[in-house]
Every structure is written in C-alpha cells, then in structure tokens.
Amino acid sequence: MALPRKRRPGFILLFGSRNIISDENTPPVQTTCPRCGQPAQIVGRTYRTWFTIFFLPVFPMSGSRRFSQCSLCHAQFPVPVEDLRRGLANNEQQQNQQAITLYNSLRASPANSITLNQLMLMYASMNEYAQAISAANDFPEALAASEQCMSTLGRVYLANEQRPQAIEWFDKALARNSSLGEAHYYKAVAHLTNTPPDYGAAVASARQARNANFANADALLREAETKDRGE
C-alpha cells in the first residue's frame, strides 16, 4: 500500500505597489483653497511609488513627484508649492495694478459708484480690508449714491470682523432699498456671529433675505431659528 504524501505547508507571497507621501521642507503658502474656498495653508508634499512585499516598501519604482495640498480639506493639486507661490505673486501684482487703475479712474470721476464697488471688491479679494474701507472714505459721493456700495462696504467690515460697523452699513443700504437681499443676508450673518449674538435679529434678517430669494437664505434661516430656540 502506498503511503499518503505529506502536504507541505503553503506559502503565499504578497507583493504590489503603493505611493508613499512625504512632507517637503518648504514654507507653506497662505491663500484661499480653490477646492474648499477657505483661507488655508497650502503645503508642499512629494510622493514616490514603491514596490512592496507583505505591504512593506522594498525599493522605489518611480522618481519623487511633487504636489501641493490644502491643510484643511486635504485637496491635492498637481503643482509644486513654489509654482503656486509664484502664480499667486503674479496674480497679486496684476490685481494691485488693476486697483491702481480703478483708483485713478475714481479720482477723475469721484461719483462713479460702479468703479468704487469694483475697487472695494478687488481689495476684499486681496484681503486688503483697510484699503477697501479707505477707498470708501476717499469717495463719499460714490458711496452715498449706491446701496450696492453700502452693502459691499458692510461685507468688507464683516470680513474684517467689525460686525457693528457692518450692520450699520447694511442698514444704510436697506434704507435706500429695502428689498436688497444681499444686505439682509449678510446682516443676518453679522447678527449671528456678533458678540454676543442676536439670534432674533438674525432670524428676522434671514427671513427678509429668503423673501428676496437670495441664495442660501433658507439654510441661514434654519440655522438662525435653531440657535434662537436654543437647540
């Protein structure tokens, strides 16, 4: 009778590849993330593809590749952080030149509300809130003639965390145009984030913004009502 063969224990070799990410020793860029839209640090990072055995890296299969990543939402962008920094610097230089052009245009036509509004929005996009406020003070005739300029100035004060001043300018804008949804909406935001917050006033302003069909007013109203009920 033939003896049964002994089975040798099996051996499975697990191999594959994976990317290993490392931080770069470069200063981050402080800007607004293109993905989440929030002020954040964009940091430089690198990755290489490694051959792995039992999930352990053995040797690299590719060269080091650079990218940048948002520190908040972790969105990744296929550009080195230095390229991003240079691009932002060039864009800032262009914006500064455009701001100078707009300011000179206002000096020639100090009652031009459209140009003043564009100038304030440009300064705000550069986080130059003091410059936007200064421009409004320099051209009071243009400011006084436009509820849109007043509302934009209120938004500038709100972004600069000067909420009482923001509410004051939203009220001035609404005195000229009571159906201006933008002013109602951001006035609600100012009341909601003030210290201390005024939830009742926030609810009233958010409801007016909703009546004016302003974007996202429904969500803001729900938030204000929830906080006003103490939930």
C-alpha positions in Angstrom: 0.0 0.0 0.0 1.4 3.4 -1.0 1.8 5.8 1.9 0.0 9.1 1.6 2.2 12.0 0.7 2.8 14.6 3.3 1.5 18.0 2.4 3.9 20.8 2.8 2.6 24.0 4.2 1.7 26.6 1.6 3.4 30.0 1.3 1.7 33.0 -0.2 3.9 35.9 -1.3 2.0 39.1 -1.2 3.6 41.8 -3.4 2.3 45.0 -5.0 3.0 48.8 -5.0 1.9 51.9 -3.2 2.5 55.6 -3.1 4.4 56.9 -0.1 3.9 60.6 0.7 6.4 62.8 2.4 6.4 66.5 3.5 8.6 69.0 1.8 10.9 71.2 3.8 9.4 74.4 2.2 7.4 77.2 3.7 3.6 76.8 3.1 1.5 79.3 1.1 -1.3 81.1 2.9 -4.2 81.6 0.4 -7.8 80.6 -0.3 -8.1 77.0 -1.2 -9.5 76.6 -4.7 -11.4 73.5 -3.6 -13.0 74.3 -0.2 -12.9 78.1 -0.6 -11.5 78.6 2.9 -8.4 80.6 4.0 -5.8 77.8 4.5 -2.2 76.9 4.2 -1.2 75.1 1.0 1.8 72.8 1.9 4.3 71.2 -0.4 4.5 67.4 -0.5 6.1 64.7 -2.5 5.3 61.0 -3.3 7.1 58.0 -4.8 5.7 54.7 -5.9 7.4 51.8 -4.0 7.4 48.1 -4.7 6.0 46.3 -1.6 6.2 42.8 -0.2 3.8 42.0 2.5 2.8 45.6 2.3 6.3 46.8 3.3 8.2 49.1 0.9 11.2 47.4 -0.6 12.5 49.7 -3.4 11.2 52.7 -5.3 9.6 52.2 -8.7 9.5 55.9 -9.6 11.2 59.2 -9.0 9.9 61.7 -6.5 7.0 63.7 -7.7 5.9 67.0 -6.1 2.4 68.4 -5.4 0.7 70.7 -3.0 -2.1 70.0 -0.6 -4.7 72.1 1.4 -4.2 71.8 5.1 -8.0 72.0 5.7 -9.8 69.9 3.1 -6.7 67.9 2.0 -7.4 68.6 -1.7 -4.3 67.9 -3.8 -3.1 70.0 -6.7 -0.5 68.8 -9.2 1.8 71.8 -8.9 4.8 72.3 -6.6 4.2 74.8 -3.9 6.9 77.2 -5.4 4.9 77.4 -8.6 1.8 78.1 -6.6 3.6 80.9 -4.7 4.9 82.4 -8.0 1.5 82.3 -9.5 -0.1 84.0 -6.5 2.6 86.7 -6.5 2.0 87.4 -10.2 -1.8 87.5 -9.7 -1.4 89.8 -6.7 0.8 92.1 -8.8 -1.8 92.2 -11.6 -4.6 92.9 -9.0 -2.5 95.7 -7.5 -2.1 97.3 -10.9 -5.8 96.9 -11.6 -6.6 98.5 -8.2 -4.3 101.5 -9.1 -6.1 101.9 -12.4 -9.5 101.8 -10.7 -8.4 104.3 -8.0 -7.1 106.7 -10.6 -10.4 106.4 -12.5 -12.3 107.3 -9.4 -10.1 110.4 -8.9 -11.2 111.5 -12.3 -14.9 110.6 -11.6 -15.4 110.6 -7.8 -19.1 110.0 -8.1 -18.7 106.7 -10.0 -20.4 104.1 -7.8 -19.7 101.2 -10.1 -16.0 101.8 -10.1 -15.9 102.2 -6.3 -17.8 99.0 -5.9 -15.3 97.2 -8.2 -12.4 98.7 -6.2 -13.7 97.6 -2.8 -14.4 94.1 -4.1 -10.9 93.8 -5.5 -9.3 95.0 -2.3 -11.5 92.5 -0.4 -10.4 89.6 -2.7 -6.8 90.5 -1.7 -7.8 90.6 2.0 -6.9 94.3 2.0 -9.9 95.3 4.0 -8.3 98.5 5.4 -7.6 99.6 1.8 -11.3 98.9 0.8 -12.5 101.0 3.8 -10.1 103.8 3.0 -11.3 103.9 -0.6 -14.9 104.2 0.6 -13.9 107.1 2.8 -12.0 108.8 0.0 -15.0 108.8 -2.3 -18.1 109.5 -0.1 -20.1 110.8 -3.1 -19.9 107.5 -4.9 -20.7 105.6 -1.7 -23.7 107.7 -0.7 -25.2 107.3 -4.2 -25.3 103.5 -4.2 -26.9 100.9 -1.8 -24.8 98.3 -3.5 -21.6 100.1 -2.5 -23.0 100.4 1.1 -23.7 96.7 1.1 -20.3 95.9 -0.2 -18.7 98.1 2.5 -20.8 96.2 5.1 -19.4 92.9 3.8 -15.9 94.4 4.0 -16.4 95.3 7.6 -17.9 91.8 8.3 -14.9 90.1 6.7 -12.7 92.3 8.9 -14.7 91.1 11.9 -16.1 94.6 12.6 -19.7 93.5 12.9 -21.3 96.6 14.5 -19.9 98.7 11.6 -21.1 96.1 9.1 -24.6 96.1 10.5 -24.6 99.9 10.3 -23.8 99.9 6.6 -26.3 97.1 5.8 -29.0 99.3 7.5 -28.0 102.3 5.4 -28.2 100.1 2.2 -31.6 98.8 3.2 -32.8 102.4 3.9 -32.2 103.0 0.2 -33.5 99.7 -1.0 -35.5 97.5 1.5 -35.6 94.6 -0.9 -31.8 94.2 -1.3 -31.4 90.5 -0.4 -27.6 90.7 -0.1 -27.8 93.3 2.7 -30.4 91.3 4.5 -28.4 88.1 4.2 -25.1 89.4 5.4 -26.8 91.5 8.1 -28.2 88.1 9.4 -24.7 86.7 9.3 -23.4 89.7 11.3 -26.0 89.3 14.0 -25.5 85.5 14.1 -21.7 85.9 14.6 -21.7 89.0 16.8 -20.5 89.0 20.4 -23.0 88.4 21.9 -25.1 87.1 19.0 -28.6 88.4 18.4 -30.4 85.4 17.2 -33.8 87.1 17.0 -32.4 89.8 14.7 -30.6 87.2 12.7 -33.9 85.3 12.1 -35.6 88.5 11.0 -32.9 89.4 8.6 -32.5 85.9 7.2 -36.3 85.8 6.6 -36.1 89.0 4.6 -33.2 87.6 2.6 -35.3 84.5 1.8 -38.2 86.7 0.8 -35.8 88.4 -1.6 -34.9 85.0 -3.0 -31.2 85.4 -2.0 -29.1 82.3 -2.5 -28.6 80.1 0.6 -31.0 82.2 2.6 -33.1 79.1 3.5 -30.2 77.4 5.1 -29.1 80.5 7.0 -32.7 81.0 8.3 -32.8 77.4 9.6 -29.5 77.8 11.4 -30.7 81.1 13.0 -34.0 79.7 14.0 -32.3 76.6 15.5 -30.0 78.8 17.6 -32.8 81.2 18.5 -34.7 78.2 20.0 -31.6 77.2 22.0 -31.1 73.9 20.2 
